[in-house]
Amino acid sequence: MKYADQGTPGLIPTELKARALYDQAVSIETSNFDVFAVNAVIEKLVKPYHGLPPDDAAAAKFLEGLDGKLDGYEAILSKQKYLAGNVNIL
């Protein structure tokens, strides 16, 4: 890694299987969770805060998608302690 000597040591695993689990968790978070969670928050909280009408249909769609992603998290967490594996790296 380019900056391996900087930052918090051990934050990103170096052992192959642990790194694969870490990469899987990061991928799930950024590709499958954030888009639904952020857009649901925008519709349900941000728009009303700024006096804009929320799109309830869009919010429901994002929350429904989020439920599916949380089911994926449950499947992973039923087999290991953390999304990134069983080892507490900090």
C-alpha positions as CSV (number, residue, x, y, z in Angstrom):
1,M,0.0,0.0,0.0
2,K,1.2,3.5,-0.8
3,Y,0.8,4.9,2.7
4,A,1.2,1.7,4.8
5,D,3.5,3.5,7.3
6,Q,0.9,6.2,8.0
7,G,-2.4,6.2,9.9
8,T,-3.7,3.7,12.4
9,P,-1.7,0.4,12.3
10,G,-3.8,-2.6,11.8
11,L,-6.9,-0.7,10.6
12,I,-6.9,-2.5,7.3
13,P,-6.0,-6.2,7.5
14,T,-3.0,-7.6,5.6
15,E,-3.8,-11.3,6.0
16,L,-5.4,-12.5,2.8
17,K,-8.8,-13.9,4.1
18,A,-9.1,-11.0,6.6
19,R,-8.5,-8.5,3.9
20,A,-11.1,-10.2,1.6
21,L,-13.7,-9.9,4.4
22,Y,-12.7,-6.3,5.0
23,D,-13.0,-5.5,1.2
24,Q,-16.4,-7.2,1.1
25,A,-17.7,-5.1,4.0
26,V,-16.4,-1.9,2.5
27,S,-18.0,-2.8,-0.9
28,I,-21.3,-3.6,0.7
29,E,-21.3,-0.3,2.6
30,T,-20.4,1.9,-0.3
31,S,-22.1,0.2,-3.1
32,N,-25.2,-1.3,-1.5
33,F,-26.1,0.6,1.7
34,D,-25.1,4.2,1.4
35,V,-27.2,5.0,-1.7
36,F,-30.4,3.8,0.0
37,A,-29.7,5.2,3.4
38,V,-28.5,8.7,2.2
39,N,-31.5,9.1,-0.1
40,A,-34.0,8.0,2.5
41,V,-32.5,10.6,4.9
42,I,-32.7,13.3,2.3
43,E,-36.4,12.5,1.6
44,K,-37.4,12.1,5.2
45,L,-35.3,14.6,7.0
46,V,-33.3,17.0,4.9
47,K,-36.0,18.1,2.5
48,P,-38.6,18.8,5.4
49,Y,-35.8,20.6,7.3
50,H,-35.3,23.0,4.4
51,G,-39.1,23.4,3.9
52,L,-39.2,21.3,0.8
53,P,-41.9,18.6,0.3
54,P,-40.5,15.0,0.6
55,D,-41.2,12.5,-2.1
56,D,-42.9,9.8,0.0
57,A,-42.9,7.3,-2.8
58,A,-39.2,7.7,-3.3
59,A,-38.6,7.5,0.4
60,A,-40.6,4.3,0.6
61,K,-38.6,2.9,-2.3
62,F,-35.3,3.7,-0.6
63,L,-36.4,2.3,2.7
64,E,-37.6,-0.9,1.0
65,G,-34.2,-1.2,-0.7
66,L,-32.5,-0.5,2.7
67,D,-34.4,-3.4,4.2
68,G,-32.9,-5.8,1.7
69,K,-29.4,-4.5,2.4
70,L,-29.9,-4.9,6.1
71,D,-31.0,-8.5,5.5
72,G,-27.7,-9.0,3.8
73,Y,-25.9,-7.6,6.8
74,E,-27.9,-10.0,9.0
75,A,-26.8,-13.0,6.9
76,I,-23.1,-12.0,7.2
77,L,-23.4,-11.2,10.9
78,S,-25.0,-14.5,11.7
79,K,-21.7,-16.1,10.7
80,Q,-19.2,-13.7,12.1
81,K,-18.9,-11.0,14.8
82,Y,-18.2,-8.0,12.5
83,L,-18.9,-7.2,8.9
84,A,-15.2,-7.4,8.2
85,G,-14.7,-10.7,10.1
86,N,-14.3,-12.0,13.6
87,V,-11.1,-10.1,14.5
88,N,-11.3,-6.8,16.3
89,I,-8.6,-5.0,14.5
90,L,-8.4,-2.0,16.7
